Amino acid sequence: MVQGVNTLGSVIIVPVETFSLINYLDVPRCPHCGIARPHLPQAIKPFNIKGTGGDRWWSVYVCSVCGGAVVAASSYRQDGPVTEYYPRGRGPFSTTIPERARDYLLQARESLAQPAASIMVCASAVDALLKDKGFKEGNLHDRINKAATNHLITPDMAKWAHQVRLDANEQRHADENVPMPTQQDAERSLGFAAALAEVLYVIPARVTKGIEESKPPTAAPTAAPSTIKVKPK
């Protein structure tokens, strides 16, 4: 946290990023496609806006890979340190998701700019989730059908899971009759894999936590009254 004074003379205390509102935005990853160390040139020069949120300089940057726009602001000056930017990117996956599947999900999200790779890792995430639930026999096709038969997932979820599997197979086998996937295709596969993790792990954990927190507090045990023996005179 850094204390400063904005152009209206008000004292402000804001978190300051390690990069500034200059020609390029130096964020660690593009919040849209997840590519590391993205090239984000300034598309719109800084402009000043005064409002109830304070006096801030805003600028717009665009990822050279996916074309996603990022809006950044400084509460100090037009080339000052960035105090906020949007979108901030996606938060971490819940720790209630098994570690292996969670790692696959993270890799899939961070490789959205390489759709073929992202789609294949999404299928690995689905596979890891089902294996963790005990469906280890056969291949992913068998596991999806078994999970549906055992009512772990709905028939519609099984259809979506099979689509993710088939999309990954097309890339894994370099099918020449199939066009290369787009980032939107990868986003769709990641959306299902993440939704499956939510249904199987995150929501049940949230429900369990909610039930525990809604229980009335247990009353402390009442101490038994002490007995005082009086010696006869």
mmCIF file of the C-alpha atoms, coordinates in Angstrom:
data_MODEL
# 
_entry.id   MODEL 
# 
loop_
_atom_site.group_PDB 
_atom_site.id 
_atom_site.type_symbol 
_atom_site.label_atom_id 
_atom_site.label_alt_id 
_atom_site.label_comp_id 
_atom_site.label_asym_id 
_atom_site.label_entity_id 
_atom_site.label_seq_id 
_atom_site.pdbx_PDB_ins_code 
_atom_site.Cartn_x 
_atom_site.Cartn_y 
_atom_site.Cartn_z 
_atom_site.occupancy 
_atom_site.B_iso_or_equiv 
_atom_site.pdbx_formal_charge 
_atom_site.auth_seq_id 
_atom_site.auth_comp_id 
_atom_site.auth_asym_id 
_atom_site.auth_atom_id 
_atom_site.pdbx_PDB_model_num 
ATOM 1   C CA . MET A 1 1   ? 0.000   0.000   0.000   1.00 0.00 ? 1   MET A CA 1 
ATOM 2   C CA . VAL A 1 2   ? 1.258   3.454   -0.933  1.00 0.00 ? 2   VAL A CA 1 
ATOM 3   C CA . GLN A 1 3   ? 0.055   6.838   0.266   1.00 0.00 ? 3   GLN A CA 1 
ATOM 4   C CA . GLY A 1 4   ? -0.080  9.698   -2.218  1.00 0.00 ? 4   GLY A CA 1 
ATOM 5   C CA . VAL A 1 5   ? -1.966  12.846  -3.169  1.00 0.00 ? 5   VAL A CA 1 
ATOM 6   C CA . ASN A 1 6   ? -4.105  12.983  -6.288  1.00 0.00 ? 6   ASN A CA 1 
ATOM 7   C CA . THR A 1 7   ? -4.620  16.080  -8.451  1.00 0.00 ? 7   THR A CA 1 
ATOM 8   C CA . LEU A 1 8   ? -7.620  17.185  -6.397  1.00 0.00 ? 8   LEU A CA 1 
ATOM 9   C CA . GLY A 1 9   ? -5.385  17.431  -3.333  1.00 0.00 ? 9   GLY A CA 1 
ATOM 10  C CA . SER A 1 10  ? -6.974  14.492  -1.535  1.00 0.00 ? 10  SER A CA 1 
ATOM 11  C CA . VAL A 1 11  ? -4.839  11.999  0.336   1.00 0.00 ? 11  VAL A CA 1 
ATOM 12  C CA . ILE A 1 12  ? -5.307  8.507   -1.061  1.00 0.00 ? 12  ILE A CA 1 
ATOM 13  C CA . ILE A 1 13  ? -3.996  5.109   -0.030  1.00 0.00 ? 13  ILE A CA 1 
ATOM 14  C CA . VAL A 1 14  ? -4.066  2.637   -2.885  1.00 0.00 ? 14  VAL A CA 1 
ATOM 15  C CA . PRO A 1 15  ? -2.288  -0.536  -3.944  1.00 0.00 ? 15  PRO A CA 1 
ATOM 16  C CA . VAL A 1 16  ? 0.223   0.383   -6.617  1.00 0.00 ? 16  VAL A CA 1 
ATOM 17  C CA . GLU A 1 17  ? 1.254   -2.094  -9.310  1.00 0.00 ? 17  GLU A CA 1 
ATOM 18  C CA . THR A 1 18  ? 4.869   -2.439  -10.325 1.00 0.00 ? 18  THR A CA 1 
ATOM 19  C CA . PHE A 1 19  ? 4.115   -1.092  -13.810 1.00 0.00 ? 19  PHE A CA 1 
ATOM 20  C CA . SER A 1 20  ? 3.093   2.352   -15.066 1.00 0.00 ? 20  SER A CA 1 
ATOM 21  C CA . LEU A 1 21  ? 0.592   3.970   -17.418 1.00 0.00 ? 21  LEU A CA 1 
ATOM 22  C CA . ILE A 1 22  ? 3.026   4.210   -20.340 1.00 0.00 ? 22  ILE A CA 1 
ATOM 23  C CA . ASN A 1 23  ? 3.202   2.913   -23.932 1.00 0.00 ? 23  ASN A CA 1 
ATOM 24  C CA . TYR A 1 24  ? 2.971   -0.761  -22.907 1.00 0.00 ? 24  TYR A CA 1 
ATOM 25  C CA . LEU A 1 25  ? 1.144   -2.431  -20.029 1.00 0.00 ? 25  LEU A CA 1 
ATOM 26  C CA . ASP A 1 26  ? 3.494   -4.834  -18.267 1.00 0.00 ? 26  ASP A CA 1 
ATOM 27  C CA . VAL A 1 27  ? 1.022   -7.326  -16.773 1.00 0.00 ? 27  VAL A CA 1 
ATOM 28  C CA . PRO A 1 28  ? 2.308   -10.872 -16.073 1.00 0.00 ? 28  PRO A CA 1 
ATOM 29  C CA . ARG A 1 29  ? -0.432  -12.541 -18.165 1.00 0.00 ? 29  ARG A CA 1 
ATOM 30  C CA . CYS A 1 30  ? -3.137  -11.399 -20.541 1.00 0.00 ? 30  CYS A CA 1 
ATOM 31  C CA . PRO A 1 31  ? -6.405  -11.563 -18.533 1.00 0.00 ? 31  PRO A CA 1 
ATOM 32  C CA . HIS A 1 32  ? -8.220  -12.755 -21.665 1.00 0.00 ? 32  HIS A CA 1 
ATOM 33  C CA . CYS A 1 33  ? -6.070  -15.453 -23.310 1.00 0.00 ? 33  CYS A CA 1 
ATOM 34  C CA . GLY A 1 34  ? -3.689  -16.187 -20.421 1.00 0.00 ? 34  GLY A CA 1 
ATOM 35  C CA . ILE A 1 35  ? -0.503  -15.871 -22.461 1.00 0.00 ? 35  ILE A CA 1 
ATOM 36  C CA . ALA A 1 36  ? 2.550   -15.105 -20.316 1.00 0.00 ? 36  ALA A CA 1 
ATOM 37  C CA . ARG A 1 37  ? 4.345   -11.767 -20.647 1.00 0.00 ? 37  ARG A CA 1 
ATOM 38  C CA . PRO A 1 38  ? 1.863   -10.454 -23.235 1.00 0.00 ? 38  PRO A CA 1 
ATOM 39  C CA . HIS A 1 39  ? 2.582   -7.612  -25.636 1.00 0.00 ? 39  HIS A CA 1 
ATOM 40  C CA . LEU A 1 40  ? -0.032  -4.994  -24.664 1.00 0.00 ? 40  LEU A CA 1 
ATOM 41  C CA . PRO A 1 41  ? 0.597   -1.745  -26.559 1.00 0.00 ? 41  PRO A CA 1 
ATOM 42  C CA . GLN A 1 42  ? -1.346  1.375   -25.684 1.00 0.00 ? 42  GLN A CA 1 
ATOM 43  C CA . ALA A 1 43  ? -4.354  1.798   -28.005 1.00 0.00 ? 43  ALA A CA 1 
ATOM 44  C CA . ILE A 1 44  ? -5.835  4.932   -26.423 1.00 0.00 ? 44  ILE A CA 1 
ATOM 45  C CA . LYS A 1 45  ? -3.671  7.625   -24.817 1.00 0.00 ? 45  LYS A CA 1 
ATOM 46  C CA . PRO A 1 46  ? -4.347  8.524   -21.172 1.00 0.00 ? 46  PRO A CA 1 
ATOM 47  C CA . PHE A 1 47  ? -7.385  10.699  -20.530 1.00 0.00 ? 47  PHE A CA 1 
ATOM 48  C CA . ASN A 1 48  ? -8.427  12.291  -17.253 1.00 0.00 ? 48  ASN A CA 1 
ATOM 49  C CA . ILE A 1 49  ? -11.764 11.723  -15.499 1.00 0.00 ? 49  ILE A CA 1 
ATOM 50  C CA . LYS A 1 50  ? -12.827 13.340  -12.214 1.00 0.00 ? 50  LYS A CA 1 
ATOM 51  C CA . GLY A 1 51  ? -15.710 11.737  -10.359 1.00 0.00 ? 51  GLY A CA 1 
ATOM 52  C CA . THR A 1 52  ? -16.886 10.331  -7.067  1.00 0.00 ? 52  THR A CA 1 
ATOM 53  C CA . GLY A 1 53  ? -14.301 7.569   -7.480  1.00 0.00 ? 53  GLY A CA 1 
ATOM 54  C CA . GLY A 1 54  ? -11.538 10.155  -7.464  1.00 0.00 ? 54  GLY A CA 1 
ATOM 55  C CA . ASP A 1 55  ? -9.361  11.862  -10.039 1.00 0.00 ? 55  ASP A CA 1 
ATOM 56  C CA . ARG A 1 56  ? -7.856  9.247   -12.317 1.00 0.00 ? 56  ARG A CA 1 
ATOM 57  C CA . TRP A 1 57  ? -5.994  8.957   -15.598 1.00 0.00 ? 57  TRP A CA 1 
ATOM 58  C CA . TRP A 1 58  ? -7.284  6.099   -17.768 1.00 0.00 ? 58  TRP A CA 1 
ATOM 59  C CA . SER A 1 59  ? -5.764  4.341   -20.781 1.00 0.00 ? 59  SER A CA 1 
ATOM 60  C CA . VAL A 1 60  ? -6.667  1.345   -22.966 1.00 0.00 ? 60  VAL A CA 1 
ATOM 61  C CA . TYR A 1 61  ? -4.283  -1.437  -24.027 1.00 0.00 ? 61  TYR A CA 1 
ATOM 62  C CA . VAL A 1 62  ? -4.830  -4.322  -26.471 1.00 0.00 ? 62  VAL A CA 1 
ATOM 63  C CA . CYS A 1 63  ? -3.235  -7.798  -26.421 1.00 0.00 ? 63  CYS A CA 1 
ATOM 64  C CA . SER A 1 64  ? -1.383  -8.414  -29.689 1.00 0.00 ? 64  SER A CA 1 
ATOM 65  C CA . VAL A 1 65  ? -2.241  -12.143 -29.514 1.00 0.00 ? 65  VAL A CA 1 
ATOM 66  C CA . CYS A 1 66  ? -5.976  -12.337 -28.763 1.00 0.00 ? 66  CYS A CA 1 
ATOM 67  C CA . GLY A 1 67  ? -7.032  -8.719  -29.292 1.00 0.00 ? 67  GLY A CA 1 
ATOM 68  C CA . GLY A 1 68  ? -8.525  -8.442  -25.807 1.00 0.00 ? 68  GLY A CA 1 
ATOM 69  C CA . ALA A 1 69  ? -8.653  -4.929  -24.341 1.00 0.00 ? 69  ALA A CA 1 
ATOM 70  C CA . VAL A 1 70  ? -7.393  -4.006  -20.882 1.00 0.00 ? 70  VAL A CA 1 
ATOM 71  C CA . VAL A 1 71  ? -8.327  -0.706  -19.218 1.00 0.00 ? 71  VAL A CA 1 
ATOM 72  C CA . ALA A 1 72  ? -5.817  0.685   -16.722 1.00 0.00 ? 72  ALA A CA 1 
ATOM 73  C CA . ALA A 1 73  ? -5.786  3.741   -14.471 1.00 0.00 ? 73  ALA A CA 1 
ATOM 74  C CA . SER A 1 74  ? -3.419  5.795   -12.358 1.00 0.00 ? 74  SER A CA 1 
ATOM 75  C CA . SER A 1 75  ? -4.543  7.980   -9.468  1.00 0.00 ? 75  SER A CA 1 
ATOM 76  C CA . TYR A 1 76  ? -1.351  10.028  -9.684  1.00 0.00 ? 76  TYR A CA 1 
ATOM 77  C CA . ARG A 1 77  ? -0.607  11.308  -13.194 1.00 0.00 ? 77  ARG A CA 1 
ATOM 78  C CA . GLN A 1 78  ? -0.967  10.338  -16.837 1.00 0.00 ? 78  GLN A CA 1 
ATOM 79  C CA . ASP A 1 79  ? 2.267   8.325   -16.819 1.00 0.00 ? 79  ASP A CA 1 
ATOM 80  C CA . GLY A 1 80  ? 2.069   7.343   -13.157 1.00 0.00 ? 80  GLY A CA 1 
ATOM 81  C CA . PRO A 1 81  ? 2.031   3.914   -11.517 1.00 0.00 ? 81  PRO A CA 1 
ATOM 82  C CA . VAL A 1 82  ? -1.046  1.831   -12.301 1.00 0.00 ? 82  VAL A CA 1 
ATOM 83  C CA . THR A 1 83  ? -3.441  1.715   -9.368  1.00 0.00 ? 83  THR A CA 1 
ATOM 84  C CA . GLU A 1 84  ? -6.100  -0.465  -11.005 1.00 0.00 ? 84  GLU A CA 1 
ATOM 85  C CA . TYR A 1 85  ? -6.775  -2.348  -14.238 1.00 0.00 ? 85  TYR A CA 1 
ATOM 86  C CA . TYR A 1 86  ? -9.654  -4.364  -15.669 1.00 0.00 ? 86  TYR A CA 1 
ATOM 87  C CA . PRO A 1 87  ? -10.254 -7.174  -16.247 1.00 0.00 ? 87  PRO A CA 1 
ATOM 88  C CA . ARG A 1 88  ? -7.961  -8.418  -13.512 1.00 0.00 ? 88  ARG A CA 1 
ATOM 89  C CA . GLY A 1 89  ? -7.813  -11.927 -14.897 1.00 0.00 ? 89  GLY A CA 1 
ATOM 90  C CA . ARG A 1 90  ? -9.293  -15.035 -13.435 1.00 0.00 ? 90  ARG A CA 1 
ATOM 91  C CA . GLY A 1 91  ? -8.703  -16.143 -9.888  1.00 0.00 ? 91  GLY A CA 1 
ATOM 92  C CA . PRO A 1 92  ? -7.221  -19.482 -8.863  1.00 0.00 ? 92  PRO A CA 1 
ATOM 93  C CA . PHE A 1 93  ? -9.245  -22.669 -9.096  1.00 0.00 ? 93  PHE A CA 1 
ATOM 94  C CA . SER A 1 94  ? -10.713 -23.911 -5.828  1.00 0.00 ? 94  SER A CA 1 
ATOM 95  C CA . THR A 1 95  ? -8.444  -26.046 -3.690  1.00 0.00 ? 95  THR A CA 1 
ATOM 96  C CA . THR A 1 96  ? -11.389 -28.438 -3.223  1.00 0.00 ? 96  THR A CA 1 
ATOM 97  C CA . ILE A 1 97  ? -10.610 -29.682 -6.750  1.00 0.00 ? 97  ILE A CA 1 
ATOM 98  C CA . PRO A 1 98  ? -8.054  -32.527 -6.740  1.00 0.00 ? 98  PRO A CA 1 
ATOM 99  C CA . GLU A 1 99  ? -4.533  -31.253 -7.332  1.00 0.00 ? 99  GLU A CA 1 
ATOM 100 C CA . ARG A 1 100 ? -3.871  -33.086 -10.597 1.00 0.00 ? 100 ARG A CA 1 
ATOM 101 C CA . ALA A 1 101 ? -7.142  -31.970 -12.183 1.00 0.00 ? 101 ALA A CA 1 
ATOM 102 C CA . ARG A 1 102 ? -6.600  -28.438 -10.849 1.00 0.00 ? 102 ARG A CA 1 
ATOM 103 C CA . ASP A 1 103 ? -3.159  -28.314 -12.478 1.00 0.00 ? 103 ASP A CA 1 
ATOM 104 C CA . TYR A 1 104 ? -4.643  -29.421 -15.801 1.00 0.00 ? 104 TYR A CA 1 
ATOM 105 C CA . LEU A 1 105 ? -7.336  -26.735 -15.569 1.00 0.00 ? 105 LEU A CA 1 
ATOM 106 C CA . LEU A 1 106 ? -4.741  -24.075 -14.866 1.00 0.00 ? 106 LEU A CA 1 
ATOM 107 C CA . GLN A 1 107 ? -2.589  -25.210 -17.793 1.00 0.00 ? 107 GLN A CA 1 
ATOM 108 C CA . ALA A 1 108 ? -5.624  -25.199 -20.085 1.00 0.00 ? 108 ALA A CA 1 
ATOM 109 C CA . ARG A 1 109 ? -6.512  -21.662 -19.045 1.00 0.00 ? 109 ARG A CA 1 
ATOM 110 C CA . GLU A 1 110 ? -2.973  -20.374 -19.414 1.00 0.00 ? 110 GLU A CA 1 
ATOM 111 C CA . SER A 1 111 ? -2.680  -21.838 -22.923 1.00 0.00 ? 111 SER A CA 1 
ATOM 112 C CA . LEU A 1 112 ? -5.921  -20.479 -24.391 1.00 0.00 ? 112 LEU A CA 1 
ATOM 113 C CA . ALA A 1 113 ? -3.818  -18.556 -26.912 1.00 0.00 ? 113 ALA A CA 1 
ATOM 114 C CA . GLN A 1 114 ? -2.715  -21.995 -28.184 1.00 0.00 ? 114 GLN A CA 1 
ATOM 115 C CA . PRO A 1 115 ? -6.190  -23.541 -28.603 1.00 0.00 ? 115 PRO A CA 1 
ATOM 116 C CA . ALA A 1 116 ? -5.126  -27.024 -29.738 1.00 0.00 ? 116 ALA A CA 1 
ATOM 117 C CA . ALA A 1 117 ? -2.934  -27.488 -26.666 1.00 0.00 ? 117 ALA A CA 1 
ATOM 118 C CA . SER A 1 118 ? -5.586  -26.043 -24.358 1.00 0.00 ? 118 SER A CA 1 
ATOM 119 C CA . ILE A 1 119 ? -8.292  -28.379 -25.679 1.00 0.00 ? 119 ILE A CA 1 
ATOM 120 C CA . MET A 1 120 ? -6.132  -31.472 -25.187 1.00 0.00 ? 120 MET A CA 1 
ATOM 121 C CA . VAL A 1 121 ? -5.342  -30.472 -21.600 1.00 0.00 ? 121 VAL A CA 1 
ATOM 122 C CA . CYS A 1 122 ? -9.063  -29.861 -20.957 1.00 0.00 ? 122 CYS A CA 1 
ATOM 123 C CA . ALA A 1 123 ? -9.727  -33.510 -21.837 1.00 0.00 ? 123 ALA A CA 1 
ATOM 124 C CA . SER A 1 124 ? -6.964  -34.497 -19.403 1.00 0.00 ? 124 SER A CA 1 
ATOM 125 C CA . ALA A 1 125 ? -8.692  -32.447 -16.689 1.00 0.00 ? 125 ALA A CA 1 
ATOM 126 C CA . VAL A 1 126 ? -12.008 -34.241 -17.324 1.00 0.00 ? 126 VAL A CA 1 
ATOM 127 C CA . ASP A 1 127 ? -10.213 -37.591 -17.224 1.00 0.00 ? 127 ASP A CA 1 
ATOM 128 C CA . ALA A 1 128 ? -8.466  -36.735 -13.960 1.00 0.00 ? 128 ALA A CA 1 
ATOM 129 C CA . LEU A 1 129 ? -11.750 -35.649 -12.352 1.00 0.00 ? 129 LEU A CA 1 
ATOM 130 C CA . LEU A 1 130 ? -13.509 -38.896 -13.255 1.00 0.00 ? 130 LEU A CA 1 
ATOM 131 C CA . LYS A 1 131 ? -10.555 -41.045 -12.168 1.00 0.00 ? 131 LYS A CA 1 
ATOM 132 C CA . ASP A 1 132 ? -10.555 -39.282 -8.795  1.00 0.00 ? 132 ASP A CA 1 
ATOM 133 C CA . LYS A 1 133 ? -14.203 -40.297 -8.436  1.00 0.00 ? 133 LYS A CA 1 
ATOM 134 C CA . GLY A 1 134 ? -13.218 -43.939 -8.872  1.00 0.00 ? 134 GLY A CA 1 
ATOM 135 C CA . PHE A 1 135 ? -13.819 -44.445 -12.604 1.00 0.00 ? 135 PHE A CA 1 
ATOM 136 C CA . LYS A 1 136 ? -10.418 -45.841 -13.515 1.00 0.00 ? 136 LYS A CA 1 
ATOM 137 C CA . GLU A 1 137 ? -11.245 -48.734 -15.852 1.00 0.00 ? 137 GLU A CA 1 
ATOM 138 C CA . GLY A 1 138 ? -11.028 -48.414 -19.630 1.00 0.00 ? 138 GLY A CA 1 
ATOM 139 C CA . ASN A 1 139 ? -10.473 -45.141 -21.485 1.00 0.00 ? 139 ASN A CA 1 
ATOM 140 C CA . LEU A 1 140 ? -12.059 -41.708 -21.195 1.00 0.00 ? 140 LEU A CA 1 
ATOM 141 C CA . HIS A 1 141 ? -14.979 -42.773 -23.416 1.00 0.00 ? 141 HIS A CA 1 
ATOM 142 C CA . ASP A 1 142 ? -15.735 -45.632 -21.007 1.00 0.00 ? 142 ASP A CA 1 
ATOM 143 C CA . ARG A 1 143 ? -15.330 -43.446 -17.942 1.00 0.00 ? 143 ARG A CA 1 
ATOM 144 C CA . ILE A 1 144 ? -17.763 -40.820 -19.216 1.00 0.00 ? 144 ILE A CA 1 
ATOM 145 C CA . ASN A 1 145 ? -20.419 -43.453 -20.002 1.00 0.00 ? 145 ASN A CA 1 
ATOM 146 C CA . LYS A 1 146 ? -19.917 -45.157 -16.638 1.00 0.00 ? 146 LYS A CA 1 
ATOM 147 C CA . ALA A 1 147 ? -20.201 -41.839 -14.789 1.00 0.00 ? 147 ALA A CA 1 
ATOM 148 C CA . ALA A 1 148 ? -23.497 -41.157 -16.564 1.00 0.00 ? 148 ALA A CA 1 
ATOM 149 C CA . THR A 1 149 ? -24.808 -44.682 -15.888 1.00 0.00 ? 149 THR A CA 1 
ATOM 150 C CA . ASN A 1 150 ? -23.983 -44.252 -12.190 1.00 0.00 ? 150 ASN A CA 1 
ATOM 151 C CA . HIS A 1 151 ? -25.726 -40.838 -12.199 1.00 0.00 ? 151 HIS A CA 1 
ATOM 152 C CA . LEU A 1 152 ? -22.563 -38.971 -11.248 1.00 0.00 ? 152 LEU A CA 1 
ATOM 153 C CA . ILE A 1 153 ? -23.209 -36.721 -14.249 1.00 0.00 ? 153 ILE A CA 1 
ATOM 154 C CA . THR A 1 154 ? -26.377 -36.094 -16.268 1.00 0.00 ? 154 THR A CA 1 
ATOM 155 C CA . PRO A 1 155 ? -26.868 -37.404 -19.829 1.00 0.00 ? 155 PRO A CA 1 
ATOM 156 C CA . ASP A 1 156 ? -26.394 -33.872 -21.181 1.00 0.00 ? 156 ASP A CA 1 
ATOM 157 C CA . MET A 1 157 ? -23.152 -33.479 -19.255 1.00 0.00 ? 157 MET A CA 1 
ATOM 158 C CA . ALA A 1 158 ? -22.005 -36.794 -20.717 1.00 0.00 ? 158 ALA A CA 1 
ATOM 159 C CA . LYS A 1 159 ? -22.722 -35.511 -24.251 1.00 0.00 ? 159 LYS A CA 1 
ATOM 160 C CA . TRP A 1 160 ? -20.676 -32.367 -23.538 1.00 0.00 ? 160 TRP A CA 1 
ATOM 161 C CA . ALA A 1 161 ? -17.859 -34.416 -22.028 1.00 0.00 ? 161 ALA A CA 1 
ATOM 162 C CA . HIS A 1 162 ? -17.777 -36.607 -25.123 1.00 0.00 ? 162 HIS A CA 1 
ATOM 163 C CA . GLN A 1 163 ? -17.551 -33.493 -27.285 1.00 0.00 ? 163 GLN A CA 1 
ATOM 164 C CA . VAL A 1 164 ? -14.524 -32.309 -25.307 1.00 0.00 ? 164 VAL A CA 1 
ATOM 165 C CA . ARG A 1 165 ? -13.025 -35.790 -25.718 1.00 0.00 ? 165 ARG A CA 1 
ATOM 166 C CA . LEU A 1 166 ? -13.628 -35.817 -29.478 1.00 0.00 ? 166 LEU A CA 1 
ATOM 167 C CA . ASP A 1 167 ? -12.282 -32.289 -29.913 1.00 0.00 ? 167 ASP A CA 1 
ATOM 168 C CA . ALA A 1 168 ? -9.112  -33.339 -28.091 1.00 0.00 ? 168 ALA A CA 1 
ATOM 169 C CA . ASN A 1 169 ? -8.798  -36.509 -30.171 1.00 0.00 ? 169 ASN A CA 1 
ATOM 170 C CA . GLU A 1 170 ? -8.951  -34.475 -33.393 1.00 0.00 ? 170 GLU A CA 1 
ATOM 171 C CA . GLN A 1 171 ? -5.968  -32.424 -32.247 1.00 0.00 ? 171 GLN A CA 1 
ATOM 172 C CA . ARG A 1 172 ? -4.089  -35.354 -30.748 1.00 0.00 ? 172 ARG A CA 1 
ATOM 173 C CA . HIS A 1 173 ? -4.309  -37.290 -34.017 1.00 0.00 ? 173 HIS A CA 1 
ATOM 174 C CA . ALA A 1 174 ? -3.775  -34.214 -36.233 1.00 0.00 ? 174 ALA A CA 1 
ATOM 175 C CA . ASP A 1 175 ? -6.964  -34.872 -38.210 1.00 0.00 ? 175 ASP A CA 1 
ATOM 176 C CA . GLU A 1 176 ? -6.383  -33.197 -41.581 1.00 0.00 ? 176 GLU A CA 1 
ATOM 177 C CA . ASN A 1 177 ? -10.113 -32.980 -42.326 1.00 0.00 ? 177 ASN A CA 1 
ATOM 178 C CA . VAL A 1 178 ? -10.783 -30.796 -39.287 1.00 0.00 ? 178 VAL A CA 1 
ATOM 179 C CA . PRO A 1 179 ? -9.962  -27.060 -39.218 1.00 0.00 ? 179 PRO A CA 1 
ATOM 180 C CA . MET A 1 180 ? -7.627  -25.801 -36.529 1.00 0.00 ? 180 MET A CA 1 
ATOM 181 C CA . PRO A 1 181 ? -9.527  -24.821 -33.369 1.00 0.00 ? 181 PRO A CA 1 
ATOM 182 C CA . THR A 1 182 ? -10.022 -21.222 -32.317 1.00 0.00 ? 182 THR A CA 1 
ATOM 183 C CA . GLN A 1 183 ? -9.650  -19.636 -28.905 1.00 0.00 ? 183 GLN A CA 1 
ATOM 184 C CA . GLN A 1 184 ? -13.452 -19.711 -28.632 1.00 0.00 ? 184 GLN A CA 1 
ATOM 185 C CA . ASP A 1 185 ? -13.338 -23.491 -29.096 1.00 0.00 ? 185 ASP A CA 1 
ATOM 186 C CA . ALA A 1 186 ? -10.763 -23.733 -26.317 1.00 0.00 ? 186 ALA A CA 1 
ATOM 187 C CA . GLU A 1 187 ? -12.861 -21.480 -24.068 1.00 0.00 ? 187 GLU A CA 1 
ATOM 188 C CA . ARG A 1 188 ? -15.837 -23.779 -24.617 1.00 0.00 ? 188 ARG A CA 1 
ATOM 189 C CA . SER A 1 189 ? -13.841 -26.873 -23.650 1.00 0.00 ? 189 SER A CA 1 
ATOM 190 C CA . LEU A 1 190 ? -12.409 -25.130 -20.601 1.00 0.00 ? 190 LEU A CA 1 
ATOM 191 C CA . GLY A 1 191 ? -15.897 -23.969 -19.642 1.00 0.00 ? 191 GLY A CA 1 
ATOM 192 C CA . PHE A 1 192 ? -17.118 -27.552 -19.473 1.00 0.00 ? 192 PHE A CA 1 
ATOM 193 C CA . ALA A 1 193 ? -14.070 -28.898 -17.645 1.00 0.00 ? 193 ALA A CA 1 
ATOM 194 C CA . ALA A 1 194 ? -14.321 -26.115 -15.055 1.00 0.00 ? 194 ALA A CA 1 
ATOM 195 C CA . ALA A 1 195 ? -18.097 -26.622 -14.728 1.00 0.00 ? 195 ALA A CA 1 
ATOM 196 C CA . LEU A 1 196 ? -17.582 -30.357 -14.156 1.00 0.00 ? 196 LEU A CA 1 
ATOM 197 C CA . ALA A 1 197 ? -15.083 -29.574 -11.387 1.00 0.00 ? 197 ALA A CA 1 
ATOM 198 C CA . GLU A 1 198 ? -17.615 -27.188 -9.840  1.00 0.00 ? 198 GLU A CA 1 
ATOM 199 C CA . VAL A 1 199 ? -20.390 -29.796 -9.881  1.00 0.00 ? 199 VAL A CA 1 
ATOM 200 C CA . LEU A 1 200 ? -18.279 -32.666 -8.569  1.00 0.00 ? 200 LEU A CA 1 
ATOM 201 C CA . TYR A 1 201 ? -16.207 -30.848 -5.946  1.00 0.00 ? 201 TYR A CA 1 
ATOM 202 C CA . VAL A 1 202 ? -16.702 -27.135 -5.407  1.00 0.00 ? 202 VAL A CA 1 
ATOM 203 C CA . ILE A 1 203 ? -20.481 -27.034 -4.919  1.00 0.00 ? 203 ILE A CA 1 
ATOM 204 C CA . PRO A 1 204 ? -20.613 -30.090 -2.608  1.00 0.00 ? 204 PRO A CA 1 
ATOM 205 C CA . ALA A 1 205 ? -17.809 -28.588 -0.507  1.00 0.00 ? 205 ALA A CA 1 
ATOM 206 C CA . ARG A 1 206 ? -19.671 -25.287 -0.350  1.00 0.00 ? 206 ARG A CA 1 
ATOM 207 C CA . VAL A 1 207 ? -22.886 -27.042 0.709   1.00 0.00 ? 207 VAL A CA 1 
ATOM 208 C CA . THR A 1 208 ? -21.084 -29.019 3.401   1.00 0.00 ? 208 THR A CA 1 
ATOM 209 C CA . LYS A 1 209 ? -19.463 -25.848 4.715   1.00 0.00 ? 209 LYS A CA 1 
ATOM 210 C CA . GLY A 1 210 ? -22.791 -24.008 4.704   1.00 0.00 ? 210 GLY A CA 1 
ATOM 211 C CA . ILE A 1 211 ? -24.484 -26.784 6.676   1.00 0.00 ? 211 ILE A CA 1 
ATOM 212 C CA . GLU A 1 212 ? -21.697 -26.797 9.243   1.00 0.00 ? 212 GLU A CA 1 
ATOM 213 C CA . GLU A 1 213 ? -21.785 -23.020 9.614   1.00 0.00 ? 213 GLU A CA 1 
ATOM 214 C CA . SER A 1 214 ? -25.582 -22.986 10.012  1.00 0.00 ? 214 SER A CA 1 
ATOM 215 C CA . LYS A 1 215 ? -25.531 -25.345 12.970  1.00 0.00 ? 215 LYS A CA 1 
ATOM 216 C CA . PRO A 1 216 ? -26.266 -23.625 16.283  1.00 0.00 ? 216 PRO A CA 1 
ATOM 217 C CA . PRO A 1 217 ? -23.206 -23.307 18.477  1.00 0.00 ? 217 PRO A CA 1 
ATOM 218 C CA . THR A 1 218 ? -22.774 -26.114 20.968  1.00 0.00 ? 218 THR A CA 1 
ATOM 219 C CA . ALA A 1 219 ? -23.375 -24.927 24.499  1.00 0.00 ? 219 ALA A CA 1 
ATOM 220 C CA . ALA A 1 220 ? -20.449 -25.306 26.826  1.00 0.00 ? 220 ALA A CA 1 
ATOM 221 C CA . PRO A 1 221 ? -21.020 -28.071 29.385  1.00 0.00 ? 221 PRO A CA 1 
ATOM 222 C CA . THR A 1 222 ? -22.253 -26.786 32.722  1.00 0.00 ? 222 THR A CA 1 
ATOM 223 C CA . ALA A 1 223 ? -19.876 -27.523 35.568  1.00 0.00 ? 223 ALA A CA 1 
ATOM 224 C CA . ALA A 1 224 ? -21.341 -29.610 38.339  1.00 0.00 ? 224 ALA A CA 1 
ATOM 225 C CA . PRO A 1 225 ? -21.786 -27.687 41.595  1.00 0.00 ? 225 PRO A CA 1 
ATOM 226 C CA . SER A 1 226 ? -18.994 -28.356 44.007  1.00 0.00 ? 226 SER A CA 1 
ATOM 227 C CA . THR A 1 227 ? -19.845 -30.165 47.233  1.00 0.00 ? 227 THR A CA 1 
ATOM 228 C CA . ILE A 1 228 ? -18.431 -28.662 50.412  1.00 0.00 ? 228 ILE A CA 1 
ATOM 229 C CA . LYS A 1 229 ? -18.025 -31.066 53.268  1.00 0.00 ? 229 LYS A CA 1 
ATOM 230 C CA . VAL A 1 230 ? -18.298 -29.588 56.729  1.00 0.00 ? 230 VAL A CA 1 
ATOM 231 C CA . LYS A 1 231 ? -16.451 -31.409 59.457  1.00 0.00 ? 231 LYS A CA 1 
ATOM 232 C CA . PRO A 1 232 ? -18.594 -32.041 62.576  1.00 0.00 ? 232 PRO A CA 1 
ATOM 233 C CA . LYS A 1 233 ? -17.504 -30.147 65.635  1.00 0.00 ? 233 LYS A CA 1 
# 
